[in-house]
Amino acid sequence: MEVADPAVGRPVPLARVRALDAISGRDGIVVGVAVDHRDALRALLERRGLAGDDATVAAFKVRIVETLAPLASVVLIDVELGAGPALATGALPGSTALAVPLEAQGYGSLHLVGETTFMEDWSPAKARALGAAACKLLLPYRVDDEAQAGRQDAVVRRAVAACRAAGVALVLEPVVYPRPDRPDDPEVRASLIVAGARRLAALGPDVLKLQHPGSAHACDELDRACGPDVPWVLLGGGADADTLERQVEEACAAGASGFIVGRTLFDGALVADRAAADRSLVETSVPLLERLAATARRLGTPWRERVGPIAAPPPGWHRA
């Protein structure tokens, strides 16, 4: 169901409205916990002397979700290992929205990904049937590589269409990956993040999940690049806790509608000692998430405030 919005003169999908309300909570600010890491998490566990088998990975995810989800508006978790156990055990409460990834790739060597591929036998429609309010698409993306960017634009268009048909929000996560043979200086990296957001916002994602561009000034540019119709949130990117807190403050002060972050929140809990892991979640992860959420709610722009008034449907709309 779409209705005309007189404030912006274009149709507004009501399913999008409902999905964005779900992932942002009553205050319109996204407080997101990302636990959708797959191969990268296996590799990390193995480097720390832990088993990276399915059961171990799933158990870690359940414990992380059980501790942090009550403080979040949305949890992003994979369907291969995480979502099923988290839902079955009740670790993910009904008050916290569910988001799931669409891409087959995990967080590996992004510079080798010429085109994002979708997970086999998976779709936004199936995600909706699972109870998800949103789908996430990881998108290695550099506007200075026109051939790759063009292929990725086509991927985004397919994802946007499929998510709209299913009635779920699309959280698009473009990542400016470093070239191994030619590192970018900070100004070039910032310009790529901003230019990529501007180009992708025009393709109609519901939310952009973006890298910090390096400075408060660049965050202002990034906010303008997203335009008035597409809310954006900050991703974590593996920053240390102090850096992440500063980045969330700068992003939200510039206009971001919150954050969706992962490993920084729970890195200290990825240890073999169960008691030490649980203690880290309670004593380190919870306070960090609380501080990030408080900053986002104090400084961030609620998504409805960003997009402006949304018209109610006219009488008899359900019979159309």
N, C-alpha and C positions, 0 to 999 in steps of 0.2 A: 504494500500500500504506500503510495506516494501522494503528497499533497503539496499544493503550491505554497511557497513561503513568500509573502509579500515583501518581507524585509530584504530578501536577496534576489527575488524574481526567478527562482528555479525550484524544481521539485525537491522535496526532502523525504528520503525513505524513513518511514516511521520505525522500521526494524533497526535502522542504524541508530536512531534516537534511543531505543530501548537497550541496544547492545552497549552503547557508550555510557548510558546511565549505569548499567550493570558493572562495567569494569572500573568505573570511577567512583562509585558510591554516592551517597547523598550530597556530598560537598562538591562533586564534579572534578575531584582531583584523583589522578591515578596513582595508587600506591601499589606497585607491582613487584612481585617476587618471581624471578626466573629460575626454574629448575629443569629446563628443557635440554640441558647439556647431555650429549650422548657419548660419542667416541672420545671426546675430549675429557669427559669425566672418568671414563674407564682408564684412559692413559694416566690421568692424574693420580687416581687411586693406586694404580700399579707402581708408579714412581715413588709413592709413599709406602710401598711394601704391603699394600692391601690387595685383596682379590678384586678383579674387575669383572667378575661374572654377573649374570643377570640378577641373581638373587641379592647380591651385595649392593649393586647399584640401586635396585628398587627399594631395598630397606633404607638406604641412606636418604633417598628422595622422600619416602614416607615420613621419616623423622624430621626432616627439614620442613616439609609442608605442615606437619602436625604442630610444630612450634611456631612457625612464622605466619601461616595463613590467617589466623584470627586477627592479625594486625594489618593485613593487606586487603585492598579492594579487589585484586585479581592475582591469581597464580598462573604463570605460564609453565606448562609441564608437558613433556612428550607423551605420546600415546603408546610407544613401543614398550616402555617399562614403567613410567611414572603414573600416568593418569588412572589406569585401572586400579592399582593398589591404593592410591590416594583416595579415590572415590569409594572403593569397597570397604576400606577400614574406617571411613569417616574422618580421615586426616584433613581433608578439604571440606570445611563447613559450608553449608548452603548459603551463608551470608557472604561468601567470597566467590567472585566469578572465576570461571575456568577459561583459560586460553590455551590453545594447542598449536604447535608448529605445523606448517604445510610442507616444508622443504625436506628432501631426502638427506641433504648434507647436514653434518653437524658443524662444529666450530674447528675445522681443520685448516689446511693451507688455502686461504681464501683467494690468493693470487692465481691459483690453479683452476678456479671455477669460472669457466667462460660463460656459463648459463646455469642458473638455478634450476634444479629438477625437482618436481613434486614427488612426495612420498608415494610409493606404489600402493594401489588399492586404498587410497585415502583421499578425502575430499572435504570441503567445507560443509557439505550436506551431512556427511557422516559425523563431522565434528559437532554439528548442531544436534544430531540424534544422541550424541554422547552427553549433551548438556552444556556444551561450550557456548560462551557468548562471543568469543573472538577467535580468529586464527592469526598466527604470526607467520610472516614470510621473510626469511633472512636473504639479503640480496647484496652479494659483493658487487660494488658499483663504483665506477670511476667515469666521470663525464669527459675526461681527457682521453678516453679510449672509446671512440664513437661506435666502433663495431660491437664491442661488448655491451656498452650502454644501450644500444638499439635492441640487442637480443633480450636484455633484461627488461626493457620497457614492455616488450611483447609479453614476457612472463607476468609482469605486474598487471597488465590489462586482463589477462586470463584469470588471475587471482581475484581482481576486483569484481569481475563479472560473476564468478562462481560464488564469492562471498555474499554479494548482493542477492543472488538467486536463493541462497540458503538462509538469508536473514541473520548472518553473523557479521561482526565488524572485522575489517582487515587491518591488522597492525603491521605496517611495512617497516622493515629494519634494514635500510641501506647501510653498508659498511664500506668506507674508503679503506681498502686494504693497502698495505705498503708493498711496493715493488721491491723484490729482494736485490735487484741489481742497481736501483736508483732511489735511495730514500728521499722522501719529500721533506722540504723544510716546513716549519710550522705554518707559515703564511700560505703556502701552496696547499697544505692539508686542509686548513680552514676554508680556503676558497672552494676546494672540491666538495667538502661537506655541505657548504651553503648552496653551491650550484646544483648539487645532486638533489637536495631537498626541494629546491625550487622546481626542478624538472619533474620530479616524481609527484609532488603535490598536485600538479596539473592532471595526473592520471586518475585521481579519485580515491586514494586510500582513505580509510576512516581515521587512522592515527599514524603519524610517523614516529618511529622509535629511533632516535638519532644519537650519534656520537657527540661528545662535547668538542666544540671547535677550537678550544685552546685559550679563550679569554672571554671576559664579560662582554667586551665590545663585539666580538664575533658571535656571541650568543644573540645579541640584538639583531645582527644581520641575519642570523639563522631564523629567528622568529619572523622577521619580515618576509623571508623567502618562503615560509610555509603558507603565507597568505591568511585570509580571514576564515577560510572554510575548513582547514585541516589542523586539528590540535596536534601538538607534538609532545613527546615525553623523552626523557634522557635515558640512555642505556648506560650500563656500568662500565663495560670495557675492561674489566680486570684492574681498575684503579685501586690503590690502597684506600683505607677507610677515610683518612683525613682528606685526601684529594677528592674522593667521591663526595664527601659532605660539601666541600667548596664548590664542586661542579654542579651539584643539585641546587645550591643556593644561587649560583650565577644563572643557570638555565631557567629556573622558576622566576627569578627576578626579571628576566627578559621576556617571559610570556609562556614558558612551558607549562603544561597541565599535569606535571608530576614526573614519575620515573618508573622504569621497570628494570631492576638490577638483579644480578645473580651471585656469582662466585664471591665477590667481596663480602657479601652478607654471611656466607657459611663456610668460608675457606678453612677457618680454624677448627671446624667440626669434622673435617675429613681426615680423621685419625683412627687407628685401630682400637684404641682404648674407648669402649662404649661410654663409660662414665665421664671421661674427659670430653668426648664429643658432645654428649648431652649437656655438660656443664658449659661448654663453649657456646652452644646454641642459646642457652638461657642467659648467660652472663655477658656475652659479647654480641651475638647476632640480634637478639631482641632489642637491646638498647640502641644499637646502630640503626635498625629499621625504625624505631620510634623517633629517633632524632631526624632521620631523613624525611619521615612522614610529617613531622611537625614543621620542618622547613618548607616542604612543598605546600602544605596547607596554609602556611602564613604568607607565602610569596607567590604561589602559582596562580595561574589563570584557569578557573573552572571551564570545562569544555563548552558548556552552554553559553557562558559569557563570551567566549571567543567567536562562536558561530552566529550569535545573535538570536533574535526571536524566532520561534518555530511555530507556524500556524497550526491550529487545530483543524482536523478534517471537517468538511462541511456536513450538514445533516444528510443522512442517507448514503454516506460514502461507502458503507459496507454492502450496499446493494449494487454498486457500480460494477 
